[in-house]
Amino acid sequence: MSVFKRTTPTEFPPMFSDRILSCLKSPGGENEDTLEIIEGTLQNIISGKTYPDKDNVPSLFLPEKGRGEVVTTRVKSFYEDNPFPSYEGLEEFSELVNKGLRNTFASELLKAIGYNKTVLECGCGTGQLSHFLQLNNNHVLGIDMSLASLKLAIEHKIRNGLTRSSFAQMNIFDLAIKDNSFDIVISHGVLHHTFDAQRAFSHLVNKVKPGGIILIGLYNYYARVPTWVRSKLVGLLGQNIDYVVRNRITDNKKADIWIKDQYYNPHETWHSIDEVLKWFNLNDVEFVNCAPAILGSSGENVKSLFEQSDPGSAYQRIVSQLSWLGTIAREGALFDVIGRKAK
Ligand SMILES: C[S@@+](CC[C@H](N)C(=O)[O-])C[C@H]1O[C@@H](n2cnc3c(N)ncnc32)[C@H](O)[C@@H]1O
């Protein structure tokens, strides 16, 4: 049973900060939409249509119809049963901040984002990264289709009185968000669980302000192979076959959730740097950086995740991805590519 209850329009912390509320529209709606919270419920004040919470989670979700319906339904059901990442041992915001500061990717990302920015996290899961990134006076909207995950995000928000991280249930393929409205859009470990990662990417780009940053984290085509091999053995040899379980996770429930996410996911696709560069080209996004860096490129010497670097040659990119078999492959093979939307 949920430990929180939304009550009055003046509740604290407010479900949405004003900066985030002004970026919302109706699902399938127009950029001109204005959404407000009237008596605790989201309402489009132009059309009068209301969007009641689901399970105490603000919901602007339209289920997928047509080609993506089967995958979206299966993935949604998986993350309703297995909210990710687990909150075990992270009751207090200070604990979550400590975890974020110790994590190289999260702390580098916070540093690169800077101050007073609007950040959209698509596929935020249980919202831990969204909460962390609202430090430095940033306003963050985390969206996901899993209500179970969002409930945990909102529980943490309410328990800790966090005012600048907001959450809503949405589908990446029908984002109830105005075009060109966020300084930074991130989606880490998500698009490869959708039925069409390239199409999902173009929906995300629409929400970035001209000149703003987009960051996507995907399973790598080359470095994911060892995980696939392990997925055939994990049932036989047990959870200790996994490097993260052996070296990073001390809590059993957390280990179970990690193993399910890595080895029993109903849908995943693998992607290469060159594929992402093609998506960038088609969507008027300029390459900024890649993490891990492309070997031999200026990305090896950047001081910030968002510092401009070159994408190297096709040969350097292949060698880099093969080298990841000895590095990120043991932790799930996620690589991040960062781009800047044309002005
Ligand atoms: C592996 S989890 C990643 C969570 C978080 N970003 C992280 O890195 O820990 C993938 C998340 O993507 C969400 N997701 C997948 N497809 C989606 C879609 N079409 N719309 C919204 N969320 C989606 C899932 O519900 C799930 O919470």
The ligand as a MOL file (V3000), in Angstrom:
LIG
                    3D

  0  0  0     0  0            999 V3000
M  V30 BEGIN CTAB
M  V30 COUNTS 27 29 0 0 0
M  V30 BEGIN ATOM
M  V30 1 C 15.9180 0.2140 -17.4960 0
M  V30 2 S 14.7070 1.3490 -16.9480 0 CHG=1
M  V30 3 C 15.7380 2.8090 -16.8500 0
M  V30 4 C 15.3970 3.6810 -15.6770 0
M  V30 5 C 16.3650 4.8380 -15.4680 0
M  V30 6 N 16.4400 5.7060 -16.6190 0
M  V30 7 C 17.7440 4.3300 -15.1070 0
M  V30 8 O 18.6850 4.4960 -15.9000 0
M  V30 9 O 17.9000 3.7600 -14.0390 0 CHG=-1
M  V30 10 C 13.7490 1.7060 -18.4180 0
M  V30 11 C 12.5320 2.5810 -18.1490 0
M  V30 12 O 11.9940 3.0280 -19.3950 0
M  V30 13 C 10.5890 3.0950 -19.2760 0
M  V30 14 N 9.9860 3.0730 -20.6270 0
M  V30 15 C 10.1860 2.1660 -21.6050 0
M  V30 16 N 9.4470 2.4800 -22.6830 0
M  V30 17 C 8.7670 3.6260 -22.3950 0
M  V30 18 C 7.8330 4.4440 -23.1080 0
M  V30 19 N 7.4180 4.1350 -24.3390 0
M  V30 20 N 7.3440 5.5520 -22.4930 0
M  V30 21 C 7.7360 5.8660 -21.2220 0
M  V30 22 N 8.6090 5.1300 -20.5060 0
M  V30 23 C 9.1180 4.0120 -21.0750 0
M  V30 24 C 10.2570 1.8670 -18.4460 0
M  V30 25 O 8.9880 1.9450 -17.8460 0
M  V30 26 C 11.4050 1.8520 -17.4380 0
M  V30 27 O 11.0890 2.5280 -16.2430 0
M  V30 END ATOM
M  V30 BEGIN BOND
M  V30 1 1 1 2
M  V30 2 1 2 3
M  V30 3 1 2 10
M  V30 4 1 3 4
M  V30 5 1 4 5
M  V30 6 1 5 6
M  V30 7 1 5 7
M  V30 8 2 7 8
M  V30 9 1 7 9
M  V30 10 1 10 11
M  V30 11 1 11 12
M  V30 12 1 11 26
M  V30 13 1 12 13
M  V30 14 1 13 14
M  V30 15 1 13 24
M  V30 16 1 14 15
M  V30 17 1 14 23
M  V30 18 2 15 16
M  V30 19 1 16 17
M  V30 20 1 17 18
M  V30 21 2 17 23
M  V30 22 1 18 19
M  V30 23 2 18 20
M  V30 24 1 20 21
M  V30 25 2 21 22
M  V30 26 1 22 23
M  V30 27 1 24 25
M  V30 28 1 24 26
M  V30 29 1 26 27
M  V30 END BOND
M  V30 END CTAB
M  END
